Amino acid sequence: MSVDGVGSTNSTTTVNVVDKDDSAFSGLTADDFLKLFITELQNQDPTEPLGNEQLLNQLSSMRELQSNIELSDTLTEITLGQGLTQAAGLIGKEIEGQEDGQPAIAGIVDRAFVRDGKAYIGVGDAELPVSAITNVQEPASAA
């Protein structure tokens, strides 16, 4: 996002707000908000500056949005942790499952891991998301 200076100066101030890979506000940080706020203050019309109430409202909105982003990140981490805990609880169990379009997988779970924000289990060389498991049971005892 490029912000042009107001007035007779020829300089341009560039504020990198969102990475190309991030969507909407999820890529914004508190530093980004502060940069936007300072840029807005520097480029406001000196004959009609923002009032104190407007500035406080903007700061409040920025803090609220930042808190929501942090809460969302925390909830995502908690959910991922729960998925990994569930996957780790399957180690040593016999599972069956099938991911869309892939051959069915059956066997004893020997590992649990996270990839791309999803919990997976491993059976030998095969890997399966926990959400694709269709059956879990204790392994048959060797006689």
N, C-alpha and C positions, 0 to 999 in steps of 0.2 A: 504494500500500500504506500503510495507516494503522497506526501503532503507538501504542497508548494507554500513558500513563505508569503506573507501578506505585506504589502508595502513596496518600497522602491528597491529592495535588495534583489539580486539576481540568483541568490543561492536557493537550493532545493534541499529540504530535509526529508530523508527517507526513513521510515519506521517500518521495520520488518515485523509484522504482527503475527502472521500465520504462515507456518511452513506449508509448502505445496502439498505435502502428504497428509496434513491434518485437515479435518473438516470443521467448518463453522468455528465455534468458540473453544472447542476442545484443545486447540493448540495454544491458547493464550495463557500467559503467566502473569503474575503480579507485576513483574518488571515491564511487560508489554503494556499493561493498563497504565502504569505510571508514565511510560513514554508517550502514550496517546494523550494522557491528561496534560502533561507538560507541553506537548506540541500544540494542543488546543489552546492552552493559556498563552503561549507565545504568539499564536496566530489569530487571536481574537481581535475584533474591531475595538481599538482603543477608545472610540467615542461611545461605544455601547458594550462595556465589559459585562461578563456574566456576574450575576449577583451572588452573594454568599450562599443563599438558599439553593440556587441552581448548582453551585460548585459542591456543596455538601450532598445534594441529591445524587450527583454523578459519582462522587466518591463512595457513597453508600451503595449505589448500584454496582459499582466495580467490586467492592468488597464482598457483596452478596454473591455475585457471579463467581468470583474466585473461590469463595467458600463452597459453592455448589460444585464447582469443578473438582476441588480437593475431595469433597465427600464422594463424588462419583468415582474418582480414582481409588479411594479407600475401599468402597464397596466392590469394585472390580477386583482389587487385590484379595479381599476376603473371600469372594466367590471362587476365585482361582485357587486359593488355599484350601477351601473346602473340597473342590474337585480333586486336587492333588491328594488330600487326605483320604477321600473315597477311593481313589485309584490305588493308593498305597495299601489300603485295607484289603484289596483284592489279591495282593501278592501271596502266592501259594494256593490260591483257589483255582478251581477249574472253571473256565468260562467258555461261553459260545457267543458269537456276535457276528454282525455283518454290516459293513459300511456300504452306502449306496454304490451299486455297480461293482463292488469288489467281491472276491470269493469269500465264503464264510471262513471264520477263524475259530478254532477250538483248541483248547489246551490249558496248561498251567501257567498262570501269570507269573513272570519272573522279574518284572520291573515296572515302575510307574514314573512318569515324567510329564513335563508341560512343554507344549510347543504351540506357538501362535495363539496364546491365551486359552488353550484348551488342555484338559487333562487326558492323558493317554496311558494305556497299559501296553506291555510288550509280552508276546508269547513267542519265544524263540526269535526268529527273524521278523515275525509279523508284528505290526503295531495297529492299535485300534482305539478310537476315542471311547472314553468311558460311556458316553451317551449312546454308543452303538452296541453295547453289550445286551444280549437278549436273555442269557441264562447264566446263573452263578450257582456253583455247588461245591461242597467239600470234595477234594480228590479222593478217588477210590484207594483204599489201603492195599498195600502189597501183602500178599499172603505168604 
